[in-house]
Amino acid sequence: MQENNQSKLEFIALMASLMSLVALSIDALLPALEHIGISLNIQKESSSNQLLVTMIFLGLGSGQLISGPISDSLGRKPVIYGGFVLFVIASFICVSASSIEMMVFGRILQGIGLSAPRTISIAMVRDSFSGNYMAKIMSFIVVIFILVPVVAPALGKLMLDTYGWRSVFYSQLIFGVFVMFWLWKRQPETLKEENKITFSFRLFSDGLKEFVKFKQAIIFTLISGFITGSFMVYLSASQQIFQEQYLLVEEFPYIFAGLAISVGFATFLNGSFVMRFGMHKLVSFFLIIFTLVPIAYIAFFYQKANPSVEILLLFFALQFFALGFLFGNLRALAMQPVGHIAGIGAAINGFVSTIMAVPIATFIGKYVVTTTLPLFMGFFVCGVLSLVLLNFTKLKPVNS
C-alpha cells in the first residue's frame, strides 16, 4: 500500500512538472524582459517586449488543437517528446535572435511545443483516474503548479544577474530534459491500445459541430477568453509596471510571487467552496467582484498619477483573488455538457479562449506605458462583457 501511495505521489509530481514547463517559460523570463529589449535594440518606452509573453500563448492555444487529437492516436508520451523537441529548437532560436521579430517567432514555436506537455498531462490524469478522485488528483497537481509563479521570477532574476538573460532559456532546457528523462524512465503509457483512435481530420470538424450545439460550452469559453485576456495583460506588463514605472527592479520577483500567492490561496479555497455553493454561483459572485474592483480603482485614480505601490498591490491582490475562483470554474462549466468529447472539447475550449486572449492582451498592453490605469480599464471592460454573456446562460446554480 505504501509503495502504491508513493507511486501516486510521483505521478502527481511528474504531471505538475510537465505543466510547470509552461509557467517556467513565461514567469522566469519576466525579470529579463528589459535586458532582452536592450539586446534587441527595443526602445525603452516601447511595449514591444510584452509580445515575448503574449505570443507564447498564441502558440499554446493553436498547438493544443494539434497535440491533443494526435495523442489520442499515437499515444501520450510520443507526442510529449515531439513537443519538447520543438521547444528545444525554438529555445535556440530565441537565444540566437538578433531582432524582435525572430524572438517573437521563437516564442510562438516554444508555445506550440509546450502545448503538448500542458494539454496531454491533463489527458494522462483522465486516462488514469475518474470521477471525484480525478478531481482530487488534479487539485493536488494545481497546488504544486501554482508554486512555480511564486519562485520562477526569483530564479530568473538570479540567473539573469549571474549569467545574463540567455541563461534563463538554458535553465528551462535543463529542467525540461530532466522532466523528459523522468517521464521516459518512470511513467508508463496511459493510453491503452484499445482506446487509441485512428487519426482523421474529421475529428476536428465533428468535434466542433458537437461543441457548438451547447450554448453553455460556448458562453463559458468566451468568458474564459475575456478573463484570460485581461490577466495576460498583467503578465506581459508586470515587468514594465514594477521595474520601470515604480523602479522596483530588485523587488519585482518578490512582488510577483506575493500576487501569485493571492491567486493560489483563492484556488485552494475554491476546492471547498465549490462543493458548498456550486460553480455557477461562485462564477456569478466573483465576476461581479472582478468588475467592481477596477471601477473603484478608476474612480480614485482616473487622470491621476499612479498610486503608491502599497495601494496598487492591494487592488491587484483583490483582483487576483477573484481570478482564483474564476479560472478553474469557468473551464469546468464550459466542459460540463461536452464530457462525451472531452479531449477535443478541451482543445477547442483552450484554443478559442487563448486566441481571444492574445489580441485583447496585445491591444490593452500597448497603453500600459506610463500608468497602470489602462490595465484596470481593461479589467473593467472584460468584466462587463463577461457579465453580459453570463446573463445569457439562464442557468440555475448547480452543485456539480
C-alpha positions, -999 to 999 in steps of 0.1 A, spaced: 0 0 0 28 24 8 45 17 -25 12 24 -43 9 57 -24 44 67 -34 36 58 -70 6 82 -69 27 109 -53 53 105 -80 26 107 -107 12 139 -92 47 155 -90 55 144 -126 22 158 -141 28 190 -122 63 193 -136 51 188 -171 25 216 -167 52 237 -149 73 239 -180 48 264 -194 47 286 -163 85 285 -160 89 296 -197 67 326 -190 74 337 -154 111 331 -152 116 354 -182 98 384 -167 128 399 -149 149 396 -181 125 414 -205 142 448 -201 176 433 -208 163 414 -238 148 446 -251 182 463 -248 199 434 -265 174 436 -294 176 474 -296 139 479 -285 133 514 -273 127 516 -236 93 533 -239 81 507 -263 57 479 -252 72 455 -278 88 433 -253 54 424 -239 50 404 -271 75 380 -257 49 370 -231 17 372 -252 30 354 -282 39 322 -264 2 320 -255 -6 322 -292 15 291 -297 0 273 -267 -36 280 -279 -30 267 -315 -7 239 -306 -31 221 -284 -55 216 -313 -28 195 -329 -12 177 -299 -44 167 -282 -61 148 -310 -28 133 -322 -21 119 -287 -54 101 -289 -40 82 -319 -3 78 -313 -2 77 -275 6 104 -249 43 100 -244 55 102 -281 36 134 -286 51 150 -254 86 140 -266 79 156 -301 66 188 -284 97 190 -263 120 186 -293 102 216 -309 106 235 -277 143 229 -277 147 241 -313 125 272 -305 146 280 -274 178 281 -295 161 304 -320 153 327 -290 188 326 -277 204 334 -311 177 360 -321 190 394 -333 156 410 -338 123 413 -320 106 395 -350 129 365 -347 125 364 -309 87 365 -312 88 337 -338 108 316 -314 83 323 -286 54 312 -307 72 280 -316 80 275 -279 43 278 -271 34 252 -298 60 228 -284 49 233 -248 12 228 -257 19 191 -258 30 186 -221 5 211 -210 -25 195 -227 -15 159 -226 -7 159 -189 -44 166 -182 -53 138 -206 -29 114 -187 -47 122 -155 -80 115 -172 -66 82 -185 -55 71 -150 -83 83 -128 -120 92 -130 -148 109 -111 -142 127 -78 -108 110 -74 -96 125 -106 -107 160 -94 -88 153 -61 -56 144 -80 -60 174 -103 -63 197 -73 -30 184 -58 -13 189 -92 -26 225 -94 -14 233 -59 21 222 -69 18 240 -102 9 273 -85 42 273 -67 60 279 -100 49 315 -105 59 321 -68 96 311 -73 102 314 -111 108 352 -113 132 350 -84 151 321 -101 150 341 -134 165 372 -116 192 350 -101 201 336 -135 200 370 -151 223 387 -126 247 358 -126 249 346 -162 228 370 -184 194 367 -200 203 338 -223 209 316 -192 172 318 -184 164 299 -216 192 274 -209 179 267 -174 145 260 -188 160 235 -212 179 218 -184 147 214 -163 129 202 -194 155 175 -201 152 163 -165 114 161 -167 115 142 -201 140 117 -187 118 113 -156 88 107 -179 107 82 -201 121 62 -172 92 61 -147 59 68 -164 41 40 -184 20 50 -213 -15 58 -200 -35 54 -232 -45 18 -236 -41 2 -270 -78 -5 -273 -86 32 -267 -65 46 -295 -84 60 -324 -74 64 -360 -63 99 -366 -85 118 -391 -92 155 -398 -129 147 -393 -120 146 -356 -118 184 -357 -149 191 -377 -170 166 -359 -159 178 -325 -165 214 -334 -200 206 -347 -208 188 -315 -192 216 -293 -213 244 -308 -245 226 -300 -242 235 -264 -248 272 -255 -232 267 -221 -200 255 -236 -198 284 -260 -206 311 -235 -183 300 -207 -155 295 -233 -160 331 -244 -160 344 -208 -127 324 -203 -113 343 -232 -121 377 -218 -108 368 -183 -77 352 -196 -70 381 -219 -72 407 -191 -49 386 -169 -25 382 -198 -21 420 -199 -8 419 -163 15 390 -171 30 408 -201 31 443 -185 41 435 -149 78 439 -155 72 473 -172 49 484 -143 71 474 -114 106 478 -128 101 509 -149 70 528 -136 78 521 -99 116 514 -102 113 483 -81 139 462 -101 152 441 -72 118 438 -55 99 427 -86 103 389 -83 90 390 -47 61 413 -56 52 389 -84 54 359 -61 32 376 -35 5 383 -60 7 347 -73 0 335 -37 -32 356 -38 -44 336 -68 -32 303 -53 -50 310 -20 -83 316 -38 -78 284 -59 -72 265 -26 -104 279 -11 -123 271 -42 -118 234 -37 -140 236 -5 -164 264 -16 -174 248 -49 -188 218 -31 -209 240 -9 -221 267 -33 -217 253 -68 -196 265 -97 -222 288 -113 -229 307 -80 -191 313 -74 -186 324 -110 -215 349 -108 -203 363 -75 -166 367 -83 -173 381 -118 -191 409 -100 -161 414 -77 -138 412 -107 -157 441 -123 -162 462 -91 -125 463 -81 -114 482 -113 -144 505 -110 -131 516 -76 -96 520 -90 -107 541 -120 -129 563 -97 -99 570 -74 -71 574 -99 -86 585 -133 -63 611 -149 -40 610 -118 -5 596 -113 0 561 -102 -9 555 -65 17 542 -40 28 507 -46 11 495 -15 -23 507 -28 -16 492 -62 -8 458 -46 -40 459 -26 -61 464 -58 -41 437 -76 -45 412 -47 -83 417 -47 -84 414 -85 -64 382 -85 -82 367 -55 -114 369 -77 -94 354 -106 -86 323 -84 -123 315 -82 -129 320 -120 -102 302 -139 -110 266 -130 -147 270 -126 -151 287 -160 -133 258 -177 -153 232 -158 -186 249 -167 -176 250 -203 -167 213 -203 -196 201 -183 -220 195 -212 -193 181 -235 -179 153 -214 -185 128 -242 -160 146 -264 -137 157 -235 -104 156 -255 -115 176 -285 -137 198 -263 -108 207 -240 -87 216 -271 -115 238 -286 -121 255 -252 -84 262 -248 -79 273 -284 -108 297 -285 -101 313 -251 -64 318 -259 -70 331 -294 -94 357 -279 -69 365 -251 -39 373 -272 -53 402 -292 -70 415 -260 -37 415 -241 -18 429 -271 -42 458 -276 -46 468 -239 -8 463 -233 1 490 -258 -14 516 -235 2 504 -203 33 526 -207 34 554 -181 4 544 -158 -14 513 -147 -49 529 -154 -53 512 -189 -48 478 -172 -77 484 -148 -98 498 -176 -92 465 -194 -102 445 -164 -134 466 -162 -144 461 -199 -136 424 -198 -156 420 -166 -186 438 -180 -186 418 -213 -183 386 -192 -213 396 -170 -234 403 -201 -225 369 -215 -233 352 -182 -268 367 -183 -274 347 -215 -267 313 -199 -300 313 -179 -286 285 -159 -298 276 -124 -270 274 -99 -256 238 -98 -237 219 -72 -216 198 -96 
